[in-house]
């Protein structure tokens, strides 16, 4: 478990750690709580190092980026929906 006031993009941080699963509570922006999800093998030391190195990208993802996050391309979605 780690507590930070640093700006965090949780999805990005999880990817930086190898997509092993993180959970967080950002209710208090000055004391954001971040920890490994159940079943994750991320250590507290790895989490602390990753947070220290983390530079959050806070821009809104595009539709193509959202689809890519679940393993789809825009063309694949169009094809699945019967589009051209």
Secondary structure, DSSP 4 states (H G I P E B T S, - for coil): -EEE-S---HHHHHHHTTS--EEEE-SSTTSEEEEEPTT----HHHHHHHHHH-----SPPPHHHHHHHTT--HHHHHHHTT--
